[in-house]
Amino acid sequence: MLGVPSTFGYLNFQHSDVGNAGIGGVVAQFLAAGTLLVGDVVFISEAETVDKSVTNADYLKFAGIVVGGQTFSSIGELISLTTEVGDTAATVGQWVIVQVSGIAYIKSD
């Protein structure tokens, strides 16, 4: 059914100005445990949501990089512009799109 999230990942590849490589890779939808920004590095929490942390041990459950979310559309939208890195992708309980492998832009604090 259209608009119903699945548990299956899918591929997202786009042209990039990062050398000859394009950004993209396997992405999956998760529920956000807190406010997440495009480019955040996230882990899978005990509640099976994704969140960010300042505790290194949490990243033993590494999920990937936030590349989009429900803030941009009702079912989640992938972001392809570097200018959107740092924008809010999702808040608590909203869908967030996480890239689990490949090349992605990250947010550096």
N, C-alpha and C positions, 0 to 999 in steps of 0.2 A: 504494500500500500504506500502511496506517495506520502512523504512527510513523516513516516514512522521510523524512528531510529532503529538501526540493527546493531548487532554485536560484531558484525564483520567489518574489518578494516577495508579501506580502498586506497587506490593510488592517486596521487596528485603530483603532476609534474608541470613545471612552468619554466619559461625562458628566464634567465637570470644574467646579471652582469658580473657574477662571481666566476671569473676565468671562463673556461669553456663549459663548465658544468651548469646544469639547470637546478634550481631549487626544487624540492619535492621529495616524495617518498610515501611510505605507507602511513595512513592516518586512521584514527579511530575516535569515536565519540565517547565521552565520559561525562559524569555529573561533576560540577565544580564544588569543592568543599568551602571555598572562600572566593574572594574577588581575584580573578586571574587576568593577567595582561598578555597580549600577543608577544611572544618571545620568552615567556617565563619557562623555566625548567621545572617540571613537576614530577611528583611521585604518586603511587597508588596508596591511599590511606587504608586504615583498618576498616573503614565504612565503605570501601570499594568506590570511593570518589577520588578525584585528583586534587592535589594541593601543592603549594610551595612551602619551603621550610628553610630555616637557617641552621638546622641540625644535620650534619653530614650523614649520620646513620640513616636518616629517613630515605636518602637517595639509594640505599640498597634495594629499594622497591621502585627504582627509576621507571617512569612511564614514557617521558619524551618531552617535546617542546610544544607549547601552545601556539597554534597557527590559525585559530579562528574560534568563533563561538556564537552563542545565541544573542549576544548584544548587537550583532550585525544583521541578524535575521531571525525569524521565529524558529527555524530548525537548525540554525548554525551555518555560518558562512566561512569559507576559507579566505585568508588574507594573502594577497600577493605583492603588496607594495611595502617597501622598506619604511616608508613614512608612517605606516600604521603599527610598527613595532613600538610597544609601550602603551597602546590604546587598550581599554578594557575589552576583553573578549567575552567574559561571563562573570556573573556574580553567584552567590550561594544558591545551589539548587538548579542552576541553568546548565544547559548543554555546552560543553567546550570541546573543540576539536584539537586532538593531540597528535603530532607527528611522531611516530614511534621508531622510524628509521629514515635515513636519507640525509639531505642537506636542508637546513632551515636557518633563518635569521634568529638570533637570540637577543634577549635584553640583558645588558651588562650594567649592574649597579655600582 
